[in-house]
């Protein structure tokens, strides 16, 4: 199946599976692929933040959470992570 037919939820689920396996580079790649198709997908931006956090890339993590908040200011998972 072509990636063009995957929903943002599909990308998010694939990235979660990779993240849970400790495959953070692949999770980031999957999230970026999803964001190329769904640039306003808040859940993908949150996933990006967590994947960067797991790699101790704190600046990139914060940026992803801030981008999620810019898209949806009342999204609590992002609000608590941008300290």
C-alpha positions in Angstrom: 0.0 0.0 0.0 1.3 3.4 -0.9 2.0 5.8 2.0 -0.3 8.3 0.3 -3.2 6.1 1.5 -2.0 6.0 5.1 -3.9 8.3 7.6 -2.1 10.4 10.1 -3.3 7.9 12.7 -1.5 5.1 10.7 1.7 7.0 10.7 1.3 7.8 14.5 0.7 4.1 15.3 3.7 2.9 13.2 5.9 5.5 15.0 4.6 4.4 18.4 5.5 0.8 17.7 9.0 1.8 16.6 9.4 4.1 19.6 8.3 1.3 22.0 11.0 -0.9 20.4 13.7 1.8 21.0 14.0 2.5 17.3 13.9 6.2 17.7 15.6 7.1 14.4 13.0 5.1 12.5 10.2 6.6 14.5 11.4 10.1 13.6 11.6 9.1 10.0 8.0 7.8 10.1 6.8 10.9 11.8 8.5 13.2 9.3 7.0 11.2 6.4 3.6 11.6 8.0 4.1 15.3 8.6 5.0 15.8 4.9 1.5 14.6 4.1 -0.3 15.9 7.1 1.5 19.0 8.3 -1.2 20.0 10.7 -1.4 16.6 12.5 -0.9 17.5 16.2 -0.4 13.9 17.2 2.5 13.5 14.8 4.1 16.7 16.2 3.7 15.3 19.7 5.3 12.0 18.7 8.1 14.0 17.1 8.6 15.7 20.5 8.8 12.5 22.4 11.1 10.8 19.9 13.5 13.8 20.1 13.2 13.7 23.9 14.2 10.0 23.9 17.3 10.9 22.0 18.0 13.7 24.5 17.6 16.3 21.7 15.8 18.8 24.1 15.8 21.8 21.8 14.2 19.8 18.9 11.8 18.2 21.4 10.7 21.6 22.7 10.3 22.9 19.2 8.0 20.0 18.2 5.8 20.5 21.3 5.6 24.3 20.6 4.6 23.6 17.1 1.8 21.2 18.4 0.6 24.0 20.7 0.6 26.5 17.9 -1.8 24.2 16.0 -3.9 23.4 19.0 -3.2 25.7 22.0 -5.4 23.8 24.4 -3.7 20.4 23.8 -2.6 19.4 27.3 0.1 16.8 26.4 2.0 19.5 24.6 1.5 22.1 27.3 3.1 20.0 30.0 6.2 19.2 27.9 7.5 22.5 26.7 9.0 23.7 30.0 
